[in-house]
Amino acid sequence: MMKFLNSELGIWLSGVVFGIIIGNVLWVKTGSEKAWLIATLIAILAGVLMWFYRRGKESRKG
């Protein structure tokens, strides 16, 4: 399981899951239908940011 979480796909998916959680909390708080779009965008952005964070961390290490 830890090997998957350290892989490229695992890092991206963990960011997406994190973004979905944040997006759903916003959706519940606002009650707006547009919040699903916002949740999706936050999830994609969180996945990309997690991926870039991991890439930067690896480049500093090596």
C-alpha positions in Angstrom: 0.0 0.0 0.0 2.8 2.4 0.9 4.5 1.7 -2.4 1.4 2.7 -4.3 1.0 5.9 -2.3 4.6 6.8 -3.2 4.0 6.2 -6.9 3.1 9.0 -9.3 -0.5 7.8 -9.7 -0.8 7.4 -5.9 0.4 10.9 -5.2 -2.0 12.4 -7.8 -4.9 10.3 -6.5 -4.3 11.3 -2.9 -4.4 14.9 -4.0 -7.6 14.3 -5.8 -9.2 12.6 -2.8 -8.1 15.5 -0.6 -9.6 18.0 -3.1 -12.9 16.0 -3.3 -13.2 16.1 0.5 -12.6 19.9 0.6 -15.0 20.4 -2.4 -17.8 18.3 -0.7 -17.4 20.3 2.5 -17.8 23.5 0.5 -20.8 22.0 -1.3 -22.5 21.1 2.0 -21.8 24.5 3.4 -23.0 26.5 0.4 -25.7 24.2 -0.9 -25.0 25.4 -4.4 -25.2 23.2 -7.5 -22.1 24.9 -8.9 -20.1 23.6 -5.9 -19.8 20.2 -7.8 -17.8 22.0 -10.5 -15.8 23.8 -7.9 -15.2 20.5 -6.1 -13.9 18.9 -9.3 -11.6 21.8 -10.0 -10.3 21.8 -6.5 -9.7 18.0 -6.7 -7.7 18.3 -10.0 -5.7 21.3 -8.7 -4.9 19.4 -5.4 -3.8 16.4 -7.4 -1.5 18.5 -9.6 -0.1 20.4 -6.6 0.6 17.1 -4.7 2.4 15.8 -7.8 4.5 19.0 -8.2 5.3 19.0 -4.5 6.5 15.4 -4.7 8.6 16.1 -7.8 10.2 19.1 -6.1 11.0 17.1 -3.0 12.6 14.4 -5.1 14.7 16.9 -7.1 16.0 18.5 -3.9 16.9 15.1 -2.4 18.9 13.9 -5.5 
